[in-house]
Amino acid sequence: MMADTHVDENGLVLAADGTPLKQSLARALRAQKIRALLLIAPLLLFVTISFVLPIGEMLMRSVQNTAGTEYVPDLLPNVVEEVQEWDPASGEMPPEPVYRALAQDLATAFENRNHTQLGRRFNYESAGMSSIFRKSGRRVSNWDIETDGPFREKFLDIDEDWGDIEYWATIKANSGYYTTSYFLAAFDAQRTSEGIAMKDPDQRIYSKLMIRTIWLSFLITFCTFALGYPVAWLLADLPTKSANLLLILVLLPFWTSLLVRTSAWKILLQQQGVINDFWIALGFTERMSLINNQLGVVIAMTHILLPFMILPLYSVMKTIPPSYLRAAKSLGATNTVAFIRVYFPQTTPGIGAGSLLVFILAVGYFITPELVGGADGTFISNRIYYQFSSSGNWGLAAALGTIMLVVVLLLYYIYDKLVGVDNVKLG
Amino acid sequence: MSRENSNDAFVEFEHVQKSYDGVQLVVKDLNLAMPRGEFLTMLGPSGSGKTTCLMMLAGFETATHGEIKLDGKPINNIPPHKRGIGMVFQNYALFPHMTIAENLAFPLEVRKLGKSEREEKVKRALDMVQMGDFGGRRPAQLSGGQQQRVALARALVFEPELVLMDEPLGALDKQLREHMQFEITNLAHQLGITTVYVTHDQTEALTMSDRVAVFDDGRIQQLAAPDTLYEAPENSFVAQFIGENNTFEGTVKEINNGLAVVELDDGEVIDCTPVNVSKPGERTLISIRPERVEIDKGRLKEGSHTLKAEVLEFIYMGDIFRTRLRVAGRDDFIIKTRNAPDQVRLKPGQQIEIGWLPEDCRALDA
């Protein structure tokens, strides 16, 4: 330590005025820090509102047990309490107090116009429950809870499905504020009176879609790599002037609407399209199915995502001086060996960045699979959209979205372990 | 310019021309012959064609015309990896994803040497440049000087007979550069390898080389040993490019007995050694080295030419004094004197008399 630094009894370095140096430094930097924080505040606010909050909302929705805007146990408080006494495994119908509680809760729900929402909520779990709730609402509102009992027979009069043990098992299983049933559904499982079981193989759609989405995304990533690598290399090797021109050609798709590009592929690839016409003109008799299947999705998405592979590759290759390849050759390596041993390993950060980018974009892609995917080329996102907009099952849509988020994070983690995210270069 | 017998030349350029765009020649008619074991430096300003010549020799550029021979065999159509020429690059070009030992093993691996032989050669090469303990490190973990040594070791590890160096010391600081100059020349002579060294640093060229080829405008202006180059430049480009130089413009009056009488533009008449002036009436550029000017009348040799001068500036530089004078109408005349105990220290405004021998005063092309 230099002789002119001041140190207090605890060994802390002191500033010239006797205050601890750390404190002194923090004070000097405070104004700077506040200014920096103010500058990024609008962005921070925007990201929080448009990104962090919706994701939080999605995570919550995937486990919240709600019907419309209310929690199920808030709508059926008495039923929830009474049904705990009943065991679906006993094989008997619930006892009278449960039906009485149902009459009470349904009457309140009908008053508040909530009974159909409740029905829809339970219908996600067991098809057919929507109608019995809808049917019962008005009738129950006319009953007097005190005098009109017993209610079991009255409910069975309205619809004998009120005696179905599976339905009551569903109500009991979903009587809490939080539920795992959306996640079970997202994994093609369901809760029965015997516990959790997989759905029938022909009803398992989500796991199939999930695997297809990931597999096709891998395939698309590989295709963009195989096509993009030579292009990026050419770009990096050309003199700046011609490289810039080529780069504009690479970027051109960015300036065209995604919808237009996808529609263009439809025109090119369809049965009576340009490519098939050319194929027939070559003398072949059978037209190829190039679209409305997985092949169409891979072709169109490879084209659309290609720039996301080329740009990171190009930016990495640009930083590799040509002298490395020259050095390798002067040391006796053939062109091939020089490429494999010296050039290629140095481009791995670019390959990593491009692959990660393309894969993550592909996994969540919606428009292209929707338009050119047909029956067997749709992605999980198309199903999420369906649950969200047509079926109205936001909980399931949220659960599927959460699973996709976890899968991507998991892949990112594995990638980090294998390659190291620090090695990724985007530009 | 080569006067060597081309039969024992190891590296040979014969009428080599190079053009990149088909419009301009970057290298115009290059002729050069190097005997085995020589350390030759290509020196010149940037754009003079020296690096292009090196790249043609390495095989990264093809000659537009003419022939390049290595050990008597034409190599124009041999790809770089088959030429077996070691090369040290300006930025070292050490492969960043390999350790130092892997970098050195690379040329041995592509030559399919066995593992134990490889390891032994790598170790020997690293020891040769005092980098034996660094085999496991990556290039980014080494300092510039250390990377330079490794690059040198890598170029030598496969025992090439010819090594090319493209401004290898350009990125080092002065002290390290001087040390490496010494090490490189030592190694080259010790191993008996033939070296072609490209630089734009004239001190480097003079201190390291057996011979220096001064490049300008796509031609070799002079190919000679360092002392000849410095003391007997053949034209005004070489005189001005190498070392410091005082010049006067003038006209040749007469030439006889190996002496040229030149009338300077301000009327002063002096005797010079004619270099590339041939007849009276020609314009000429007179060149005198600053350290060949004598200011002490008592030490002036017989036959010296003397002139009056006025001291304008005295600069103390430690080992030498640098004095700026007004001489024969020019006020940028520099003299250098050694900082010896009895040396006079001139003061601005002082009127003195300076002199030099006609041998040190060379009449060159204008």
Contacts between the chains, C-beta under 8 A, distances in Angstrom:
chain1	res1	chain2	res2	distance
A	321	B	91	6.3
A	321	B	93	7.0
A	323	B	89	4.8
A	323	B	90	7.4
A	323	B	91	6.0
A	323	B	93	4.2
A	324	B	93	5.4
A	324	B	95	6.4
A	326	B	58	7.6
A	326	B	60	5.6
A	326	B	80	7.4
A	326	B	87	7.7
A	326	B	89	7.2
A	326	B	93	7.1
A	327	B	87	6.9
A	327	B	89	5.8
A	327	B	93	3.8
A	327	B	95	7.6
A	328	B	95	7.6
A	328	B	106	7.3
A	329	B	59	7.7
A	329	B	60	7.7
A	329	B	79	7.5
A	329	B	80	4.4
A	329	B	81	4.7
A	330	B	58	5.9
A	330	B	59	7.9
A	330	B	80	5.7
A	330	B	81	7.4
A	330	B	83	7.9
A	330	B	85	6.3
A	330	B	86	7.1
A	330	B	87	4.1
A	330	B	155	7.8
A	330	B	164	8.0
A	331	B	81	7.8
A	331	B	86	8.0
A	331	B	106	5.7
A	331	B	107	3.8
A	331	B	110	6.8
A	331	B	154	7.0
A	331	B	155	8.0
A	331	B	158	7.1
A	332	B	81	5.1
A	332	B	82	7.9
A	332	B	84	7.1
A	332	B	107	5.1
A	332	B	110	4.7
A	332	B	111	5.7
A	332	B	158	6.7
A	333	B	81	5.7
A	333	B	106	7.3
A	333	B	107	7.9
A	333	B	110	4.7
A	334	B	81	5.6
A	334	B	110	7.7
A	335	B	81	8.0
A	337	B	110	5.8
A	338	B	81	7.7
A	341	B	106	7.1
A	342	B	95	5.5
A	345	B	97	4.6
A	346	B	95	7.9
A	346	B	96	6.8
A	346	B	97	5.9
